[in-house]
Structure formats: C-alpha cells, structure tokens
Amino acid sequence: MLCTNLTLSAQYKYDYNWIFGYDVDLSIEGIEGNIISFSTDTVRFSEFPNAFSIGPANITMSDPIGHLLFYSNGCRFVNKNHQLLVNGDSINTGGSDFLYNQGCDEDGLGYGSGHQTMLALPYGGKYYVLHEDEDIRESPFTIYVKHLYYSVLDFKEDERGVVVEKNINILPQDSFLLGGQLTAIKHENGKDWWIIQHDYENNQYYILRLDSTGIHLSHTQKIGLRNTVYGGTGGAAVFSPDGTHYAKFSPNDGLYLMNFDRSTGMLSDFQSTKMEKEGISGSVAFSPSGRYLYINDRLYLYQFDMEAPDLESGKEFIAEWDGFIGNELGQGTTFGRMQLGPDCRIYMTTGPALPYMHVIEYPDIKGTDCGLIQHAIKLPTYHGRSIPHYPNYRLDTGYPTCDSSKVLVLTSAVSTPPTEAAGIRTYPNPVSHLLMIDGIPPHADIQIYDSRGRQVRHSTDANVYMEIDLSDLPAGIYILVVTDTASGSVAHRKIIKQ
C-alpha cells in the first residue's frame, strides 16, 4: 500500500476495472461474473453481467479516467454495454479450429490460450491489443502458440468501438512460441512500448516495439537458460514498475531475473534460482516501489529483495497455503495468478476456479509483515482461474504507480493471518513532528517502514503510551507495525508524514 503520492491524476486509469468469471448461464445460482472496481475510495467486488465466460485469456480495459471501455475473452471484443465492437468477432482464428471452437462457441468458457496471452496498450488515442492463438502438433503431441497477433481498437469515430485492424501477425512467419508470459514496459522516450515474447523451449526472446508505425519486431536476444516444455503457460512474467528488471517464473523452470535497458530494449545480467514446486502453475509480481519481487508455486509464497547482493540472499519464505477448502468438492484455495492493483495491493487468484482471492496488503514491507491474507475476498461467483494482466501505464507520467489511499473491505472469513491487535491509536495523523501511540500491549515490538519497505524506526522498549519523533523523515506514507510478542497479534497503521 505504499506509494510516494496520495492520489492519482484523473488520467492513466486504464487498469481501474477487472472483469472475470462466467456468464449467467454457467454461474452459480444465477449469479453472473465478477468485477473489481477501483474507481471510488473503496475497492468494490461486485456481480457483473458478463457477455461471455472468461477463461485464462482475459483483457479488461478502462479509459484514461477509469471508466470501463471494453473487455475480451480471447474470442471477441465487447464494449462497456456488452455490445460486440464493429468487426469485433473472430479474433485468434489462425490456429487450431478445434481449440478455437472449444473455447469460443456459444457454451465455451473462453479461449484457452492461457494467462498473459492478451495485453492492451494505449497509443495515439487507440488501443493496441496483443493476443496469441494456439495450434496442435501431433508428434510429439504439443499445444503451442503459432501466431502472435495484434488488433487495433478505436472509440473516437463510433462510441460502440471499432476494430480497425484485426489479427495482424507481428512475426513474419508461423512461429513456435511460448504461450503466455506476454508483458510490456514503456520505452525510455515515455511514449513507445517494449513488449517481450519468449520463444518455445530455448533461451531466445523476441523484443517487440510499439511506435507510430504499429507493433513490429525490434530484435531477438538469446540470454540465460532455456525454458522447458512445461515452463510456459504455467508461468508468468512481469517488469518492475520502473522497468529496470524483467522477471519470469514457472515452477518447472524457476525464477529468471534480468536487468532491462529501456532505451535499447536489451536484457542483461541473467540470474536464476529454483523453488519447491507442486503442480504446473505459478506467478510473479513486483511491489509498487520495485524493491520486492513475489513468486508463488501453488503451495508456497516467497519474497525477493532486489537490493540484496543476489537472489538467494534476498529470498524470504512468506507463507504456505493454509489448507482452506473452497467448495463442496474439496478444492483448496491454493495460490494462483498475481497482479499489482492500482491501490498498491497485490491480488492473487486461487489455483482452482473458486470464488476466493488472496491479497498482499503491504507488498513494500519486508518479510511476513507484507500482510498476506489468504482467501481474504469472497467473490460473488467463481473466477475461472482468470485475472487481467496490466503493465505500469503511469510510468514517466509524473504520477505514482498506484494510489494507496483506497480502502479494501475484506469479505471472507480468514484463518491464517495473525489476530489484529485491537486498541492501538495513533495521533496526530497526518503528523509533522511527534507521533503519539497509545494502547500498546505490555510486550510489544514496534516498527515503522518507509515507502520502499525500509525500517526507519524500531523499539522494543515501550509502555502503554509512547512518542516517536519523526521530524527528520521526509514527507510520505509510512506503515507502523505493532506486534504483541506474547499473543502474536499484529496491528498495522498507515501514517502520513507531512
């Protein structure tokens, strides 16, 4: 929840609505899909009348001021009124007809190309959507990405929206690509975009560029270890918010971490490490400041400190799945896909398609104080193992990556996080000099963290009441963590330093 500014501009809110789940015909007891809205002071989780079911392929896009604009399940584009865009049908039709029809027919669950197989980038008043099709190789049997496409959506001439270009193959020939792990970061010029796509079962990366001529291949680069056959669609990739690091992870391959040059589009300084693995899915996300990287491999969640000398010394175990069962079939709320939200929290789906989400409340705080709350959110209906993927749209705009002032109202009983320590009061808030804290338990550990997760105050010598001098700290948002070492209860308080 830590960012340098308190509010976002009225622009660059392309990620302010997330749509996922099933349509009404496939929903539970008539409940329709889900939408997470970040457009008010409170993060809202609501029912949503999806025009279709949304499986792993998913993109939701809002306009610059945060109003829902369009969404897709990899089969077609519809607008905020659930109307098909002009020329908005039959996307991703260049691969296997069997796979396309299976996901995109009337009763389909959405195109099954996988997580991070769709990505929307605003450019020049239009929206460039990258998307991947799937094909089948018979011997040995393999499902792979044959084409990396882009389509261009325009809402200026017709408010319904028009797909002015569709299924444009970016690479000049049929390819053999890794499914998913499609992500982007702005060019150093603050206007163009870099996009990275990985080749199949080798160590080659396609570095694409979106500029005034459209999306095209800039160059290829071979670096580090190859990905394995099963290291693709079960994984995820992400840039740090400032674009200096590129990370990709799957349980089969482990974590690959590289530096990135936003002026040249070149990767460098490859590092890797393996995790415990269970199943074939995993995910990765950076904290708002980029100080901490989070990965999960279905059962375990880890944090890596980007300021540590190397991956192993910066690695910290955060949590194991707590065993919570999410439905009558006995399916557990294991860890799934992660995405940094515009409210500075990291949201995480469950592994199976269940009506729950996990949340990391304070991703810029080191270790277990990051505030993971398992199955914290009870959604209106099942989510289909789907969550949109968003790059940092606000990079180089002068506005922070996210807005930490938004209030999250938890909607699910939880079992793993520590009990909230009651009775802790802080004042004045905002504070310019002395911070007063009362209601401190007899055996307390008191810590204050800054916006990069660095500890700036620490005390174990406290009475029920204490004063802490903050006059030497720069203005910004800080987090006070008070731990009752006798009971294990923890209190988190946001402090605004003027």
Secondary structure, DSSP 4 states (H G I P E B T S, - for coil): ---SSSS--SS--TTSEEEEB--GGGSGGG--EEEEE-SSSEEEEEEE--SS-B-S--EEEE-TTS-EEEEE-SS-EEETTSPBPBT-S--S-SS-HHHHHHHHSTT--S--S-TT-EEEEEETTEEEEEEEEEEEETTTTEEEEEEEEEEEEE-SS-TT-EEEEEEEESSSS---B-SS--EEEE-TTSSSEEEEEEBTTSSEEEEEEEETTEEEEEEEEE-SPPP-TTSSTT-EEEE-TTSSEEEEEETTTEEEEEEEETTTTEEEEEEEE-----SS--EEEE-TTSSEEEEE-SSEEEEEETTSSSTTTTEEEEEE----B-STT--B--EEEEEE-TTSPEEEEESSS-SEEEEES-TTS-GGGG-EEEEEEE-SS--TT-------TTTTTTS-S--TTPEE---S--SSSPPB-TT-EEESSSBSSEEEEE---SSEEEEEE-TTS-EEEEES---SEEEEE-TTSPSEEEEEEEEETTT--EEEEEEEE-
